[in-house]
């Protein structure tokens, strides 16, 4: 029995000795504290540098052109075009002015014939209104309308007939006084005699004071004619 206990005690003693050795080992080792980071020493402040302005852009020196050297082709073409445009417009204006002047001269030279045409008369009238030239009176005999007529023996002259008539100008423009043609015919309608009276003959002194008859204006005239042969029974009037 005693022999069996001794090995156990010996084993326990050895175990205790091992534990004590381990504790002594750990007792020598101190826990290491984590190292604190060391702060770097602040650098000395540098003095502020003055702000420098940005450098100016480099100057571009145009290439030297020798006097007498020909310009580039595109420059010559552009300058030639600029010089040609005013000259071209001046030529066009000069040609247009000459054409207008020639047209005006032709119109003035032919104004009498053109004024007799109803299509051209307004243009000639406006042109002469600006240039202060004269326009001949409109002539349209068919536009005169006979309003009344009366043939009777003259009250004071024996063998003479007195003719009183009135007519109106129905044209669009003023007309010169017409010639009045009086025709005599017999009972069968045969014309026995014809006489054309000028404005001076049927107007007398009034012909010089009023050279034309305005549109829509009415005129009264009086004529004295020699009494025809007994066979005359009818009178007719015509404007020319």
Helices and strands as residue ranges (DSSP letters): H 2-28, H 73-109, H 111-115, H 118-131, G 141-143, E 144-153, E 160-169, E 175-176, E 180-185, E 191-197, H 199-203, H 206-209, E 212-213, E 218-226, E 234-239
